[in-house]
Amino acid sequence: MCAVCGGDRLEPHHRVAGRAGPDGLIPTTDRYGTALADIVRCAECGHMQLWPLPASDDLRESYAGAASGDYVEEEAGQRRTARTVLEAIEAHVPPGRLLDLGCWVGFLLAEAEGRGWTGVGVEPSDYASRYAREQLGLDVRTAELLDADLGEQPFDAVMMGDVIEHLPDPGAALDQIASALRPGGVLALALPDAGSRLARAMGRRWWSVIPTHVHYFTRSSISRLLSGQGFRVLEITTSPKSFTVRYYLGRLTGYSPRVAGLAVGLAERAAIADRQWAPDFRDRMLVLATRSG
């Protein structure tokens, strides 16, 4: 059944991703063209998702054990990206209480607190949540995204950065978020745009086709999902990430380790490897929505 509209006409997509290998579900950012199942497209609304969807228990175990130092090393760029997102949120709601679901090591929360927000984070990875608490002094709970005890006080904004495309039942997640968000509060979603020209041109070789992504939203399908769960979309923009040139060129490993090594070497010799870079490929979107009514 389609996770967006509930339709049962799921058809094989004309660019079907390869299945994951014997290693199974491993969080990764450079295993392009690999998925846990075939990608199907809903004939009624156009949403794309895996079929069959993976079991939630398998995903929980994988995310709880996820650990990587890559984003810690890229702190400057992550904070720069976070400031851009926070500026977009603050165009609709002033600083108040912020909930960051899937906050990883907490750079967005740290930036938010410096802007006057009171932040709470939820992160299933033991490694990432511990870093956020011990290194940044943040209020981050190690828990499943929708299982944490957040108290009764509503939030003025909820952030989900690169999260909703990982959830087998995104509609149920939005229902729970709605109950945590005050009327007039803002939900911010940052996620890949499977309807972008680049994604359609690259097909299964698009860098967002990776083992942990179970949904492939377009602007139309994420808008329809939000509307169906009682949200009103305020705006949708592109949302490039800032990393060093070295990091971006290193991601080419997903296509060719040799090419990646050569590219990083050239950048180092040109003394640009450590420069911040935020190329807008227009295949990642920031969606801002509010509770209807």
Backbone hydrogen bonds in HBPLUS format (Angstrom, degrees):
<---DONOR---> <-ACCEPTOR-->    atom                        ^
c    i                          cat <-CA-CA->   ^        H-A-AA   ^      H-
h    n   atom  resd res      DA  || num        DHA   H-A  angle D-A-AA Bond
n    s   type  num  typ     dist DA aas  dist angle  dist       angle   num
A0002-CYS N   A0007-GLY O   2.76 MM   5  5.16 166.6  1.78 156.0 160.8     1
A0006-GLY N   A0002-CYS O   3.00 MM   4  4.68 136.1  2.20 120.9 131.3     2
A0043-ALA N   A0009-ARG O   2.84 MM  34  5.55 174.2  1.84 170.9 172.9     3
A0011-GLU N   A0041-ARG O   2.84 MM  30  5.22 170.3  1.85 149.8 146.5     4
A0041-ARG N   A0011-GLU O   2.70 MM  30  5.22 166.3  1.72 155.7 158.7     5
A0013-HIS N   A0039-ILE O   3.15 MM  26  5.97 164.1  2.17 145.0 144.0     6
A0018-GLY N   A0033-GLY O   3.10 MM  15  5.90 139.5  2.27 145.8 146.7     7
A0035-ALA N   A0018-GLY O   2.64 MM  17  5.89 153.0  1.71 156.0 165.3     8
A0020-ALA N   A0035-ALA O   2.45 MM  15  5.23 110.8  1.91 147.4 154.5     9
A0024-GLY N   A0021-GLY O   3.06 MM   3  5.85 166.5  2.08 123.8 128.1    10
A0033-GLY N   A0209-VAL O   2.77 MM 176  5.09 127.4  2.04 139.1 152.3    11
A0051-TRP N   A0038-ASP O   2.90 MM  13  5.69 143.8  2.03 159.9 168.9    12
A0040-VAL N   A0049-GLN O   2.83 MM   9  5.64 168.2  1.84 170.6 168.1    13
A0049-GLN N   A0040-VAL O   3.06 MM   9  5.64 151.4  2.15 148.7 157.7    14
A0042-CYS N   A0047-HIS O   2.79 MM   5  5.33 164.0  1.82 157.2 162.6    15
A0046-GLY N   A0042-CYS O   2.87 MM   4  4.82 141.5  2.02 129.0 138.8    16
A0216-TYR N   A0048-MET O   2.82 MM 168  5.04 165.1  1.84 148.3 143.1    17
A0050-LEU N   A0214-VAL O   2.95 MM 164  5.33 151.9  2.03 152.8 150.4    18
A0058-ASP N   A0055-ALA O   3.12 MM   3  5.46 125.7  2.43 104.7 117.2    19
A0059-LEU N   A0055-ALA O   3.34 MM   4  6.75 156.8  2.40 150.0 155.9    20
A0060-ARG N   A0056-SER O   2.91 MM   4  6.18 161.7  1.95 155.3 160.4    21
A0061-GLU N   A0057-ASP O   3.13 MM   4  6.29 166.9  2.15 149.6 152.0    22
A0062-SER N   A0058-ASP O   3.19 MM   4  6.35 156.5  2.25 143.2 149.6    23
A0063-TYR N   A0059-LEU O   2.95 MM   4  6.18 169.6  1.96 161.8 163.4    24
A0064-ALA N   A0060-ARG O   2.98 MM   4  6.05 156.5  2.04 151.3 157.8    25
A0066-ALA N   A0063-TYR O   3.20 MM   3  5.01 161.4  2.24 100.3 106.0    26
A0126-ASP N   A0064-ALA O   3.29 MM  62  6.00 164.8  2.32 145.9 142.2    27
A0073-GLU N   A0069-GLY O   3.04 MM   4  6.27 158.3  2.09 156.7 161.8    28
A0074-GLU N   A0070-ASP O   3.15 MM   4  6.40 127.5  2.44 134.2 148.4    29
A0078-GLN N   A0074-GLU O   3.04 MM   4  6.25 160.7  2.07 157.4 163.6    30
A0079-ARG N   A0075-GLU O   2.91 MM   4  6.08 158.9  1.95 158.2 162.6    31
A0080-ARG N   A0076-ALA O   3.06 MM   4  6.26 150.8  2.15 140.8 149.3    32
A0081-THR N   A0077-GLY O   2.91 MM   4  6.17 159.9  1.95 151.3 155.8    33
A0082-ALA N   A0078-GLN O   2.95 MM   4  6.13 155.9  2.01 142.3 149.4    34
A0083-ARG N   A0079-ARG O   2.96 MM   4  6.22 153.6  2.04 148.1 153.8    35
A0084-THR N   A0080-ARG O   3.31 MM   4  6.62 152.4  2.39 143.9 150.4    36
A0085-VAL N   A0081-THR O   3.14 MM   4  6.50 156.5  2.20 150.3 156.5    37
A0086-LEU N   A0082-ALA O   2.88 MM   4  6.12 164.0  1.90 156.0 160.6    38
A0087-GLU N   A0083-ARG O   2.96 MM   4  6.11 153.3  2.03 144.6 151.4    39
A0088-ALA N   A0084-THR O   3.19 MM   4  6.48 150.8  2.28 140.9 148.1    40
A0088-ALA N   A0085-VAL O   3.08 MM   3  5.14 116.9  2.50  95.1 110.2    41
A0089-ILE N   A0085-VAL O   3.00 MM   4  6.38 155.8  2.06 151.3 158.0    42
A0090-GLU N   A0086-LEU O   2.85 MM   4  6.02 164.3  1.88 153.5 157.8    43
A0091-ALA N   A0088-ALA O   3.31 MM   3  5.33 148.7  2.41  96.3 105.3    44
A0092-HIS N   A0089-ILE O   2.92 MM   3  5.66 162.4  1.95 119.8 125.8    45
A0093-VAL N   A0089-ILE O   3.12 MM   4  6.35 139.9  2.29 140.9 152.3    46
A0118-THR N   A0096-GLY O   2.80 MM  22  6.08 160.7  1.84 163.1 166.6    47
A0156-ASP N   A0097-ARG O   2.86 MM  59  5.19 140.0  2.02 130.3 142.8    48
A0157-ALA N   A0097-ARG O   3.18 MM  60  6.58 141.7  2.34 159.9 163.9    49
A0098-LEU N   A0118-THR O   2.91 MM  20  6.00 166.6  1.93 147.6 150.1    50
A0120-VAL N   A0098-LEU O   2.89 MM  22  6.25 148.1  1.99 162.2 172.5    51
A0099-LEU N   A0157-ALA O   2.97 MM  58  6.36 160.7  2.00 150.6 156.3    52
A0159-MET N   A0099-LEU O   2.73 MM  60  6.15 162.3  1.76 161.3 167.2    53
A0100-ASP N   A0120-VAL O   2.89 MM  20  6.30 161.6  1.93 158.1 164.1    54
A0122-VAL N   A0100-ASP O   3.03 MM  22  6.39 154.8  2.10 158.0 155.4    55
A0101-LEU N   A0159-MET O   2.89 MM  58  6.12 152.0  1.97 172.5 172.1    56
A0102-GLY N   A0122-VAL O   2.74 MM  20  5.70 153.7  1.81 155.7 164.9    57
A0103-CYS N   A0122-VAL O   3.34 MM  19  6.21 152.7  2.42 134.2 140.8    58
A0106-GLY N   A0103-CYS O   3.05 MM   3  5.27 156.3  2.11 138.1 135.4    59
A0110-ALA N   A0106-GLY O   2.95 MM   4  6.17 158.3  2.00 154.5 160.7    60
A0111-GLU N   A0107-PHE O   3.01 MM   4  6.24 159.6  2.06 148.1 153.0    61
A0112-ALA N   A0108-LEU O   2.85 MM   4  6.05 153.6  1.92 147.6 155.8    62
A0113-GLU N   A0109-LEU O   2.93 MM   4  6.18 160.1  1.97 153.4 157.1    63
A0114-GLY N   A0110-ALA O   3.25 MM   4  6.50 146.4  2.37 139.4 147.9    64
A0115-ARG N   A0112-ALA O   2.88 MM   3  5.10 150.6  1.96 105.7 115.5    65
A0117-TRP N   A0112-ALA O   3.07 MM   5  5.32 163.7  2.09 140.6 135.3    66
A0116-GLY N   A0113-GLU O   3.26 MM   3  5.19 166.1  2.28 103.2 106.2    67
A0121-GLY N   A0139-ASP O   2.85 MM  18  6.19 163.4  1.88 151.9 155.0    68
A0141-ARG N   A0121-GLY O   2.82 MM  20  6.17 161.5  1.85 149.5 146.6    69
A0123-GLU N   A0141-ARG O   3.02 MM  18  6.30 164.3  2.05 165.0 166.4    70
A0129-SER N   A0125-SER O   3.01 MM   4  6.03 169.7  2.02 153.0 156.3    71
A0130-ARG N   A0126-ASP O   3.03 MM   4  5.92 154.3  2.10 141.0 148.3    72
A0131-TYR N   A0127-TYR O   3.10 MM   4  6.30 153.6  2.17 144.2 151.4    73
A0132-ALA N   A0128-ALA O   3.03 MM   4  6.32 159.4  2.08 150.0 155.1    74
A0133-ARG N   A0129-SER O   3.11 MM   4  6.36 154.5  2.18 145.5 151.6    75
A0134-GLU N   A0130-ARG O   2.82 MM   4  5.90 173.3  1.82 158.3 160.2    76
A0135-GLN N   A0131-TYR O   2.82 MM   4  5.32 156.7  1.88 140.3 148.1    77
A0138-LEU N   A0132-ALA O   3.11 MM   6  5.67 173.4  2.11 137.0 137.1    78
A0137-GLY N   A0133-ARG O   3.05 MM   4  4.62 128.9  2.32 110.7 119.1    79
A0147-ASP N   A0144-GLU O   3.03 MM   3  5.19 167.4  2.05 114.4 118.4    80
A0155-PHE N   A0180-ALA O   2.80 MM  25  6.09 161.6  1.83 156.9 162.8    81
A0182-ARG N   A0155-PHE O   2.89 MM  27  5.73 173.8  1.90 156.7 155.7    82
A0186-VAL N   A0156-ASP O   3.03 MM  30  6.50 152.7  2.10 143.8 144.7    83
A0158-VAL N   A0186-VAL O   2.88 MM  28  6.41 151.8  1.96 153.9 161.2    84
A0188-ALA N   A0158-VAL O   2.84 MM  30  6.22 163.2  1.86 166.4 171.4    85
A0160-MET N   A0188-ALA O   2.87 MM  28  6.18 152.7  1.95 165.4 174.5    86
A0190-ALA N   A0160-MET O   3.10 MM  30  6.49 161.3  2.13 144.2 147.1    87
A0162-ASP N   A0190-ALA O   2.66 MM  28  5.48 159.9  1.70 145.6 151.0    88
A0166-HIS N   A0163-VAL O   2.83 MM   3  5.53 163.7  1.85 126.8 132.3    89
A0167-LEU N   A0164-ILE O   3.30 MM   3  5.42 160.8  2.34 105.9 111.2    90
A0214-VAL N   A0165-GLU O   2.91 MM  49  5.98 154.0  1.98 157.2 164.6    91
A0215-HIS N   A0165-GLU O   3.09 MM  50  4.78 145.8  2.21 142.5 141.8    92
A0173-ALA N   A0169-ASP O   3.34 MM   4  6.67 153.6  2.41 146.2 153.6    93
A0174-LEU N   A0170-PRO O   3.02 MM   4  6.29 153.8  2.09 146.9 153.0    94
A0175-ASP N   A0171-GLY O   3.02 MM   4  6.34 146.8  2.13 144.8 154.2    95
A0176-GLN N   A0172-ALA O   3.19 MM   4  6.50 156.3  2.25 146.6 151.2    96
A0177-ILE N   A0173-ALA O   2.97 MM   4  6.24 153.2  2.04 147.1 155.4    97
A0178-ALA N   A0174-LEU O   2.91 MM   4  6.04 156.0  1.97 146.3 152.0    98
A0180-ALA N   A0177-ILE O   2.92 MM   3  5.10 139.1  2.09 102.3 114.8    99
A0181-LEU N   A0177-ILE O   3.04 MM   4  6.20 123.4  2.38 147.6 163.0   100
A0185-GLY N   A0182-ARG O   2.82 MM   3  5.15 156.3  1.87 136.2 137.0   101
A0187-LEU N   A0289-ALA O   2.76 MM 102  5.17 167.8  1.77 152.1 156.4   102
A0289-ALA N   A0187-LEU O   2.90 MM 102  5.17 157.2  1.96 149.7 156.8   103
A0189-LEU N   A0287-VAL O   2.84 MM  98  5.02 161.6  1.88 148.1 154.4   104
A0287-VAL N   A0189-LEU O   2.74 MM  98  5.02 165.8  1.76 152.2 156.9   105
A0191-LEU N   A0285-MET O   3.01 MM  94  5.58 156.7  2.06 154.2 161.7   106
A0285-MET N   A0191-LEU O   2.80 MM  94  5.58 166.4  1.82 173.3 168.6   107
A0193-ASP N   A0283-ASP O   2.80 MM  90  4.83 169.3  1.81 124.9 123.3   108
A0196-SER N   A0193-ASP O   3.17 MM   3  5.58 167.4  2.18 114.2 116.9   109
A0194-ALA N   A0217-PHE O   2.77 MM  23  5.55 153.1  1.84 161.3 155.9   110
A0200-ARG N   A0196-SER O   3.04 MM   4  6.28 165.1  2.06 154.8 158.8   111
A0201-ALA N   A0197-ARG O   2.91 MM   4  6.04 149.4  2.01 145.0 153.9   112
A0202-MET N   A0198-LEU O   2.92 MM   4  6.08 156.6  1.98 153.2 158.8   113
A0203-GLY N   A0199-ALA O   2.92 MM   4  5.89 144.2  2.05 144.4 153.2   114
A0205-ARG N   A0202-MET O   3.10 MM   3  5.31 153.0  2.17 133.9 129.5   115
A0206-TRP N   A0203-GLY O   3.05 MM   3  5.64 165.3  2.07 122.1 124.2   116
A0209-VAL N   A0206-TRP O   3.02 MM   3  5.74 166.3  2.04 125.8 127.9   117
A0213-HIS N   A0210-ILE O   3.20 MM   3  5.82 164.9  2.23 123.9 128.4   118
A0222-ILE N   A0218-THR O   3.01 MM   4  6.12 167.3  2.03 155.5 158.2   119
A0223-SER N   A0219-ARG O   3.17 MM   4  6.10 151.3  2.25 134.7 142.8   120
A0224-ARG N   A0220-SER O   2.97 MM   4  6.18 153.4  2.04 145.6 153.0   121
A0225-LEU N   A0221-SER O   2.96 MM   4  6.13 158.7  2.01 144.5 150.1   122
A0226-LEU N   A0222-ILE O   3.00 MM   4  6.15 166.5  2.02 147.4 150.9   123
A0227-SER N   A0223-SER O   2.98 MM   4  6.12 164.0  2.00 148.3 153.0   124
A0228-GLY N   A0224-ARG O   2.96 MM   4  6.11 158.7  2.01 147.9 153.7   125
A0229-GLN N   A0225-LEU O   3.14 MM   4  6.37 128.8  2.41 141.1 154.1   126
A0229-GLN N   A0226-LEU O   3.09 MM   3  5.19 138.7  2.27  98.7 110.5   127
A0231-PHE N   A0226-LEU O   2.88 MM   5  5.08 158.8  1.92 145.6 143.0   128
A0230-GLY N   A0227-SER O   3.16 MM   3  5.29 163.3  2.19 110.8 111.7   129
A0292-SER N   A0230-GLY O   2.80 MM  62  5.53 167.9  1.82 144.9 147.7   130
A0232-ARG N   A0290-THR O   2.69 MM  58  5.32 160.5  1.73 160.2 167.4   131
A0290-THR N   A0232-ARG O   2.92 MM  58  5.32 154.6  1.98 141.7 148.2   132
A0234-LEU N   A0288-LEU O   2.66 MM  54  5.39 162.5  1.69 144.2 149.4   133
A0235-GLU N   A0288-LEU O   3.29 MM  53  5.42 156.1  2.35 137.7 140.6   134
A0288-LEU N   A0235-GLU O   2.96 MM  53  5.42 173.1  1.96 165.9 167.2   135
A0237-THR N   A0286-LEU O   3.01 MM  49  5.32 160.8  2.05 148.2 153.0   136
A0286-LEU N   A0237-THR O   2.76 MM  49  5.32 161.1  1.80 150.2 154.6   137
A0239-SER N   A0284-ARG O   2.81 MM  45  5.39 146.2  1.92 133.5 133.1   138
A0243-PHE N   A0277-TRP O   3.01 MM  34  5.52 162.1  2.04 154.3 151.5   139
A0277-TRP N   A0243-PHE O   2.68 MM  34  5.52 148.2  1.78 158.4 167.4   140
A0247-TYR N   A0244-THR O   3.09 MM   3  5.22 117.9  2.50  97.2 111.2   141
A0248-TYR N   A0244-THR O   3.17 MM   4  6.57 168.1  2.18 158.9 159.3   142
A0245-VAL N   A0275-ARG O   2.91 MM  30  5.83 136.8  2.10 155.8 169.3   143
A0249-LEU N   A0245-VAL O   2.97 MM   4  6.15 172.0  1.98 158.5 160.9   144
A0246-ARG N   A0273-ALA O   2.80 MM  27  4.63 148.6  1.89 148.6 138.4   145
A0250-GLY N   A0246-ARG O   2.91 MM   4  5.97 145.4  2.03 141.1 151.3   146
A0251-ARG N   A0247-TYR O   3.12 MM   4  6.47 133.0  2.35 145.7 157.4   147
A0251-ARG N   A0248-TYR O   3.12 MM   3  5.31 136.9  2.31  99.6 111.1   148
A0252-LEU N   A0249-LEU O   3.11 MM   3  5.56 156.2  2.17 108.6 115.9   149
A0253-THR N   A0250-GLY O   3.09 MM   3  5.91 164.0  2.11 120.3 123.6   150
A0254-GLY N   A0251-ARG O   3.10 MM   3  6.10 166.2  2.12 127.6 128.6   151
A0255-TYR N   A0252-LEU O   2.84 MM   3  5.40 159.2  1.88 117.0 124.0   152
A0256-SER N   A0252-LEU O   2.83 MM   4  6.07 172.1  1.84 160.7 162.7   153
A0260-ALA N   A0256-SER O   2.97 MM   4  6.22 163.1  1.99 157.8 163.1   154
A0261-GLY N   A0257-PRO O   2.96 MM   4  6.12 160.3  1.99 146.9 151.6   155
A0262-LEU N   A0258-ARG O   3.00 MM   4  6.26 159.9  2.04 150.6 156.0   156
A0263-ALA N   A0259-VAL O   2.87 MM   4  6.03 161.1  1.90 152.1 157.5   157
A0264-VAL N   A0260-ALA O   2.95 MM   4  6.15 165.3  1.98 154.6 157.9   158
A0265-GLY N   A0261-GLY O   2.99 MM   4  6.09 157.1  2.05 142.6 149.6   159
A0266-LEU N   A0262-LEU O   2.94 MM   4  6.20 156.8  2.00 149.8 155.3   160
A0267-ALA N   A0263-ALA O   3.01 MM   4  6.26 157.5  2.06 146.9 153.2   161
A0268-GLU N   A0264-VAL O   2.91 MM   4  6.16 153.0  1.98 149.6 157.0   162
A0269-ARG N   A0265-GLY O   3.01 MM   4  6.27 159.1  2.06 148.3 153.7   163
A0270-ALA N   A0266-LEU O   2.94 MM   4  6.15 140.9  2.10 141.9 153.1   164
A0272-ILE N   A0267-ALA O   2.99 MM   5  5.34 169.5  2.00 157.2 156.8   165
A0271-ALA N   A0268-GLU O   3.03 MM   3  4.95 156.1  2.09 100.7 107.6   166
A0275-ARG N   A0272-ILE O   3.14 MM   3  5.37 168.0  2.15 113.6 116.5   167
